[in-house]
């Protein structure tokens, strides 16, 4: 597999887009999901992306993560410009530098919790760092469930396993797409607490798409989208402040 080219200089921006445009379809049926977004996502911070259905938030996340390609514009993870990487290099970049937490957990049913957590390292042929594994297990609070398979875990416990799997390789950035969407309020709150601790205690970088103001209030920053554009950028968000913006955008 071709190696990744070396990055250039120190990186304080974990991901960014420049004039990002994504169009689905052609002609009269074309949908402009992203309409020229330029945005930075700072390293070691927790950023939430919010917006109404069809605002482009999941499309932006997928393009940032290299799961989808832009129609025009540029996307970077660190100093790697995704549009300049071939498919193999892009796969390698995602494997080595990116973690994912999605609503669809994609846990392997025949593996126990620990084996699922270590799966990204197993695929990459890397030996786990016992200190990192212990830290991730402690933060996610699943130490007593490591030998259980997904079918033997509650929904909240499964999501914790998925979060631990994203954390264990110490990726440069974690992308989370509605990670609490299938959880009850208690399990969702616990997961958000784990993500917050991953940023505060492990120096992780997280970019999360959510429609939930309470979930977004755990972040350091909320980026609001409407019609494929950034319309507001809130620092040190609160639930009430987020809801006020959401109401304003809905008017």
Secondary structure, DSSP 8 states (H G I E B T S, - for coil): --------S---EEEEEEEEEEEES-GGG-EEEEEEEEEEEETT-EEEEEESTTSSHHHHHHHHTTSS--SEEEEEETTEEGGGS-HHHHHHHHHHHEEEEESS----TTSBHHHHHHHHHHHHT----HHHHHHHHHHHT-GGGTTSBGGGS-HHHHHHHHHHHHHHTT-SEEEEESTTTTS-HHHHHHHHHHHHHHHHHH---EEEE-S-HHHHTTSSEEEEEETTEEEEEEES--HHHHHHHHHHHH-
